[in-house]
Amino acid sequence: MIIEIKDNWKFRMIGSEKWYDATVPGCVHTDLLANELIPDPFYRDNELKLAWIDKVPFEYKTTFKVDKSTFNHQNIELYFKGLDTYADIYVNDQLLYSTDNMFREWKVDVKKVLRAGKNELRVYFHSPFYKGLMEMEKHTDKLPYFLSPLYGFANQPITSPYTRKAPYQYGWDWGPVLITSGIWRSVYLRAFNKARINCLQIVQKKLSHSKASLSAVFEIEATSSEEFSIDISCKLDSVSKEVKGVKARFKRGINHITVDFEIINPKLWWPNGMGEHPVYEFAGQLKFDSKEIDKIKVKSGLRTAKVIQIPDKDGESFYFEINGIPVFAKGSNCIPCDIFPSRVTDKHYREVIQAAVDANMNMLRVWGGGIYEEDIFYDFCDKYGIMVWQDFMFACYSYPGHEEFLESVKQEAIDNVKRLRNHPSIVIWCGNNEIDMIFERRVRGRIEKKSPAITAKTLKAYDDLFYKVIPDVCKEYDSSRFYWPSSPCGGWKKSEVPTSGDVHYWGVWHEDHPFEKFNENKARFFSEWGFQSYLEFKVVKEFTVPEDWDILSNVMKSHQKSSYGNEKIDTYLKMYYNTPKDFKVYLYVTQVMQAEAGKLAIETHRRNRPFTMGTLYWQLNDCWPVASWASLDYRNRWKAFHYYAKKAYSDVLAIVSNFRGDFKVQVVSDLLESFRAELKMSIIDFSGKEIWEDAVPVEMKGNTCETFFEEKSDTFLKKIDKKNTVFVVRLVQDGKVLSSNLLYLAFSKELNLSKPNITKKIKSTSNVFRIELSADRLVKNLYLSLDEDGFFSDNFFDLLPGEKKAVNFTSKRKIEGLGNKLKLMSLFDTY
């Protein structure tokens, strides 16, 4: 018996006698907002007005009915899939349990306190701030750990490392400080007799195109020592396969039973762009005396996934191999989709994953400062072929190492590894985000000589967490997957180096390196890099009033969480662009600049394969409206960079580079098959006049990068007016353009742009509008906008003179007179 307890919830602030309606799953912030007790935290600078909420305890309650027949079950429990965070659980006014970890699941025996009829469930949530402060003072003896004060409010202590709770809610350089409490995942009343299936793991022992040898590993909880039978079956595309089960005598307590079986001619799961992504459904059945007493269904895909580390002349490789094929990882880093994760809908998750798929990505990294995502997130990744780099939830701080903390982390890791291990999309477990890097740069460089005792204790806690507790859990509960101790690092107890392991490259942005430095930095795997931009004006208007429309206004600064973000953007604007003439234009130029930087980085990483075999930019999405490194805004609307990433991540891409005096045209292909085509190249001026042209045949091997044109820059471009020309390349096969690309020979601010005459024709079918564009002169970064909800199939693109370009706009409603409402802006219009 399983009953979800989701109705009739109420909540109150402790000290108040008034109860208000509540939603479960949810949190205090969203319940306060729904009852109009607080303003929208995202509007203007309201975030700053809500800092009191995490200092106050709250209480939730509901009633539920229990039939007399329920007491015939031997076991009755409450099952909480997630409590945030310091919670006391009461049933009928009896305290049953206290929790202290947002990331764990909690099971509480309630049979002795239940009564037939109506029962009351109360959950008392302590202030996460003050409880975190108490934990810090209780376990640290005046802070004998190194803490890196990177994020959050400067005037309050950093309690996040001492609380097993989503770190990002304490503030980040793209997120607000909104520290929640609440029943953030579902609650169930569960009862069973004899035995039940706790979980089912599908283990691949051997896999080939002809046969999959599998094991179904059941974890079964029994109340007595008796004989049971277990069956397993699988289904794909409505075709079921029954597998003969086994009989076994269980001991009282936890039993692990393995049923071996085979699938002939299995369909393999492949990453996006490499093949299909079939997901099998496996059904387990538990019987006693030939009667079913429990059942379970899980989904999984069949594939091999390895991280290949082979020594070579430069160091050691680092790449993913799926079903025996090397994969160049193309993707980005995910943060939680909302600062209040309980209100993220399935639809929102689907949009995020679909946006990644549409941008030709094949990998997302679930970053360690957020949450272990909902099951539906991984379901969508399974369905669409998105590999997942899964961090454990530790980021950018040192963490305690006392026994109680380590035990809590161990149980957290067990809960989440067991929950997620059947997903074929997850290809790597990673201990943490940037803690190894920060320790090396900040602890060893600053405090080791001054405070060797603090250094030693900090290092021991780090080793215990990421080299013992977590990898031991992975080995015991999911031994087939690769474990990586930290991102970035060079290997097992090896610091970050470009010649092995993964790298977070932040020379561009944090260190003011020019974009051209992307060309010079080679690494095996870029798991983080990025550049910031603002939101488009239409979005900014949603959380501001006209008086806020200045980058330096208090409201705009409250939606810029990087302490030096505006300064960095201005630095790079001066490098590459003319000064934007107004606020609206400024927002647009920052998006264009981010997109151009990202394009250069992705193309550089891809043309450096096989030395480099992965690039994941920071970041895919946002958790609220903010200036950030994201390519999607918090409502999943595409920024300029996402359009650019879609092209830069194409399976077949022609790349033009002008680096260290070498002018090259290369083709990179992620297709597994070879093909032939023709590479057509030209240099034209901004009026369309052709200055130079050439064409070369291409015989492209699969899954590689090759150079097809190479000249010395000083001789090849000697007589070219670089401020008035662009290099154009098209890869053509049987009249079809497989890839096209442009390379400008001067910075944007140096280009001799002039006002173009743009013509447009609009045709509509239902809610899809086809916009046909052409111009007499080059249009740089043409931006199409409407004060309507909808999606442009392309945007922020360059329109060559005489070229015809068609863009589809899909609207959410019927629009009359779209041609008059459509707004066009290009780089020429910005100064």
C-alpha positions, 0 to 999 in steps of 0.5 A, spaced: 500 500 500 502 506 498 498 513 499 501 520 497 500 525 502 499 531 498 492 534 500 490 539 505 497 542 507 497 548 512 503 552 514 505 558 519 511 562 521 512 560 528 510 565 533 503 566 529 497 563 530 494 563 523 495 558 518 495 558 511 494 554 505 500 550 503 503 546 497 507 540 498 512 539 494 513 546 495 517 551 500 516 556 505 518 562 500 513 559 494 507 558 500 508 565 502 508 568 495 502 564 493 498 567 500 501 574 498 505 575 504 511 577 500 512 580 494 515 576 488 523 575 490 525 576 482 522 583 481 526 589 482 530 588 488 525 584 492 530 579 494 534 583 499 527 584 503 526 577 504 533 575 508 529 574 514 525 568 512 531 563 513 532 566 520 525 564 522 522 557 523 516 554 520 511 549 521 507 545 516 501 540 518 496 536 515 491 530 516 490 523 513 485 518 514 488 511 516 483 505 515 482 499 520 485 494 515 491 498 514 493 495 521 493 488 518 500 490 515 506 488 519 510 495 517 507 502 516 512 508 515 512 515 512 516 516 506 519 523 505 523 523 498 526 530 501 525 534 507 529 541 506 533 541 511 532 541 519 526 538 520 522 535 526 517 530 524 511 529 529 505 524 528 499 525 533 503 530 537 509 525 538 516 527 535 518 521 531 524 523 527 529 529 526 532 530 519 538 534 517 540 533 510 536 536 504 539 530 499 537 524 503 530 520 503 527 519 510 523 513 512 519 513 519 516 507 522 509 510 524 505 504 526 505 505 533 503 512 533 497 511 528 490 510 529 484 508 525 481 514 522 484 521 522 491 522 524 495 529 524 502 530 521 506 536 523 513 537 520 517 543 524 522 546 520 528 550 524 531 556 521 537 553 516 541 559 517 541 559 525 541 551 525 547 552 520 551 556 525 550 552 531 553 546 527 558 550 525 560 552 532 558 545 535 563 542 530 569 546 528 572 549 535 572 556 532 573 554 525 579 549 524 577 548 517 579 553 511 573 556 508 573 560 501 568 566 502 566 566 495 559 567 495 553 570 499 551 576 503 558 579 505 555 581 512 553 574 515 557 568 516 558 562 511 554 556 514 553 553 507 559 548 508 556 545 514 549 544 512 547 538 507 543 543 503 543 546 496 549 550 496 547 555 490 541 558 495 546 561 499 548 565 493 552 565 487 555 569 482 549 568 478 544 567 483 540 570 489 541 569 496 534 565 498 535 560 503 529 555 503 525 550 508 520 546 506 517 539 504 521 539 497 519 532 495 513 528 495 511 524 502 508 517 502 504 513 507 507 506 505 505 499 508 507 492 507 507 485 509 512 479 508 516 483 504 517 488 499 522 490 493 526 496 495 529 497 489 532 494 482 538 495 479 540 492 472 547 491 471 550 489 464 555 484 465 557 483 457 554 487 451 555 486 444 550 488 438 548 480 438 547 479 445 546 483 452 548 479 458 544 482 464 543 481 471 537 484 475 539 485 482 533 486 487 534 489 494 528 486 498 526 487 505 523 481 509 520 481 515 521 474 516 525 468 513 520 465 508 521 462 501 519 467 495 519 467 488 522 473 483 520 474 476 523 479 471 521 481 464 523 487 459 519 491 454 521 495 448 517 499 443 511 495 446 514 488 445 515 484 452 520 479 453 518 474 459 524 471 463 524 465 468 525 468 475 528 464 481 526 462 488 529 464 494 529 463 502 530 470 505 533 472 511 529 477 516 532 484 513 535 486 507 536 481 502 540 482 495 537 477 490 540 476 483 537 474 476 541 473 470 538 473 463 539 475 456 537 479 451 538 477 444 540 482 438 539 488 443 538 495 441 544 500 443 543 506 447 547 512 443 549 519 445 545 524 441 548 525 433 550 518 434 544 513 433 538 512 437 537 512 444 532 506 446 530 505 453 528 498 456 523 498 461 524 492 466 519 489 471 520 485 477 515 481 481 515 479 488 510 473 489 509 469 496 505 462 495 504 464 488 501 471 489 504 477 487 505 481 494 510 487 490 512 489 484 517 494 481 518 498 474 525 501 472 528 503 465 535 503 463 538 503 456 544 498 454 550 501 452 558 501 454 561 507 457 568 508 459 573 514 460 579 513 456 586 515 460 591 512 455 598 515 456 601 519 450 607 523 448 603 529 451 601 526 457 594 522 458 588 522 454 581 523 457 575 522 453 568 518 453 567 512 449 560 509 448 559 502 445 567 502 443 566 509 439 570 515 442 565 521 443 567 528 442 563 531 448 559 537 446 555 541 451 554 545 457 553 545 465 547 545 468 545 549 474 538 548 478 532 551 473 529 555 479 532 558 486 526 554 488 527 547 485 520 544 488 516 549 483 520 546 476 515 543 472 516 537 467 514 541 462 520 546 464 525 540 464 523 538 457 524 545 454 531 545 457 533 538 455 530 539 448 534 546 447 540 542 449 538 537 443 536 542 438 543 545 439 546 539 437 549 537 444 550 530 447 553 532 454 550 536 460 554 536 467 550 537 473 554 542 477 555 540 484 553 546 487 545 545 486 541 539 487 541 532 485 536 533 479 529 530 479 528 523 476 524 526 470 531 530 468 534 524 467 528 521 464 529 526 458 536 525 458 535 518 457 530 519 451 534 524 447 541 521 448 544 526 452 550 524 456 550 526 464 556 528 467 554 528 475 557 531 480 556 530 487 553 536 491 559 539 493 562 546 490 567 551 492 568 550 499 572 546 504 567 541 508 567 538 515 570 531 516 567 529 523 564 523 523 557 525 523 558 529 517 561 523 513 556 518 515 550 523 513 554 524 506 555 517 506 547 515 506 546 521 501 550 518 496 547 511 497 540 514 496 542 518 490 546 513 487 541 507 488 536 512 485 540 514 479 544 508 477 539 505 472 539 511 467 544 510 461 545 517 460 549 518 466 556 516 464 561 519 470 560 520 477 564 526 480 566 528 487 565 535 487 566 542 483 573 546 484 574 544 491 581 540 489 583 547 485 581 552 490 585 548 495 591 548 491 591 555 489 588 558 496 590 553 501 597 551 499 598 558 497 596 562 503 595 558 509 599 552 509 605 555 512 601 560 517 596 554 519 599 547 518 594 544 523 588 547 519 591 545 512 592 538 515 585 538 518 582 541 511 586 536 507 584 530 511 576 532 511 577 532 503 581 526 502 575 522 507 570 525 503 572 524 496 577 519 496 574 514 501 566 515 503 564 517 496 568 513 491 566 507 496 559 508 495 560 508 488 564 502 488 559 498 492 552 500 489 554 502 482 561 499 480 561 499 472 561 507 472 567 511 472 568 516 478 572 522 478 574 525 484 574 533 483 572 537 477 577 540 475 583 535 476 589 531 473 587 525 475 587 521 482 590 525 487 593 530 481 592 537 480 589 540 474 593 540 468 592 541 461 595 535 459 591 530 462 584 530 466 579 536 465 580 543 466 576 549 467 579 555 463 577 562 466 583 566 463 578 569 458 573 573 463 576 572 470 583 574 468 581 579 462 585 574 457 583 577 450 578 572 446 584 570 442 587 566 448 582 561 447 586 559 440 592 558 445 589 554 450 589 546 449 587 541 454 584 534 454 577 536 456 574 543 457 569 542 463 568 549 464 569 556 461 564 561 459 563 569 458 557 573 461 552 577 458 545 581 460 538 579 458 534 582 452 530 588 453 524 584 453 526 580 459 529 586 463 522 589 462 519 584 466 522 585 473 524 592 472 520 599 471 523 605 467 527 608 472 531 602 473 533 602 466 541 603 467 546 598 468 548 601 474 541 602 477 540 599 484 535 594 481 540 592 475 546 591 480 542 586 484 541 582 478 548 582 477 551 577 482 558 577 479 562 583 484 566 585 478 561 583 472 559 590 469 567 591 470 569 585 466 563 586 460 566 593 459 573 591 459 571 586 453 566 591 450 572 596 449 576 591 446 572 589 441 566 593 440 564 601 439 561 604 445 553 602 445 549 608 445 543 606 450 541 601 455 537 597 450 543 597 445 548 595 451 544 589 453 544 586 445 551 588 444 553 584 451 549 578 448 553 578 441 559 579 444 558 572 449 556 569 442 562 571 439 566 569 444 563 562 445 563 561 438 571 562 438 572 557 444 567 551 441 571 551 434 578 552 437 576 546 442 573 542 436 579 543 431 584 541 436 581 534 437 583 528 438 588 532 443 581 535 446 575 531 446 570 535 450 567 542 451 562 544 456 561 551 457 558 555 463 552 555 463 546 552 460 540 555 464 539 560 469 535 560 476 532 567 476 533 573 471 540 575 472 546 577 468 550 571 467 554 566 463 547 562 461 545 561 453 538 560 456 534 565 460 530 562 466 524 561 462 528 557 457 528 563 452 534 562 447 540 568 448 544 569 442 549 564 444 545 558 444 543 560 437 551 560 436 552 554 440 547 550 435 551 552 429 558 551 433 556 544 435 553 541 428 555 534 427 559 537 421 562 544 421 567 548 417 572 552 421 576 558 419 582 560 423 587 565 423 592 564 429 599 565 430 600 567 422 597 560 420 590 561 416 587 554 416 580 552 413 578 545 417 572 540 417 570 537 423 565 531 423 562 527 428 559 523 423 561 515 424 561 515 416 566 518 411 563 522 406 565 526 400 564 534 399 567 540 396 569 546 400 568 553 397 571 559 399 571 566 398 573 573 400 568 578 399 567 585 401 561 588 405 557 590 398 558 583 396 564 584 391 568 577 390 575 579 392 578 572 392 575 565 391 577 557 391 575 550 391 578 544 394 575 537 394 574 534 401 574 526 402 572 526 410 573 521 414 568 519 420 569 522 427 575 526 426 578 533 424 582 535 418 585 541 414 584 542 407 586 549 406 592 552 409 596 559 408 601 564 411 597 569 413 601 575 412 602 573 404 595 570 403 592 577 406 597 582 405 593 585 400 586 584 403 582 590 406 581 587 413 576 592 415 571 591 409 572 584 408 569 577 410 572 570 409 566 565 407 566 558 407 561 553 405 562 545 405 557 543 399 555 536 397 550 535 391 548 542 391 546 542 399 550 546 404 553 541 409 556 547 413 557 554 412 562 559 416 565 566 416 571 569 419 572 577 420 579 579 419 578 585 424 575 586 430 567 588 430 569 595 432 574 596 426 569 594 421 567 599 416 559 597 417 554 602 413 547 602 413 544 596 409 537 596 406 533 590 409 527 587 405 523 582 408 517 578 406 512 574 411 508 568 410 504 565 415 501 558 416 497 558 422 501 560 428 508 559 424 510 565 420 516 565 415 520 571 415 524 572 408 530 577 409 535 579 404 540 586 404 544 590 399 550 590 404 552 586 410 548 586 416 552 584 422 548 580 427 541 581 425 537 581 431 529 579 430 525 581 436 517 581 438 513 583 444 510 576 443 511 569 446 514 565 441 521 562 438 525 564 432 528 558 428 535 563 427 537 569 430 543 574 431 546 571 425 550 575 419 546 576 413 551 577 407 549 582 401 545 578 396 543 572 400 536 570 402 535 568 409 528 565 411 527 564 419 521 561 422 517 564 428 513 560 431 508 564 436 504 561 442 497 565 439 495 568 433 498 575 431 495 580 426 500 584 422 506 581 424 510 585 419 509 591 423 511 589 430 517 585 428 523 589 430 530 589 427 537 591 429 544 590 427 551 592 430 551 598 425 545 600 429 548 600 436 553 606 436 
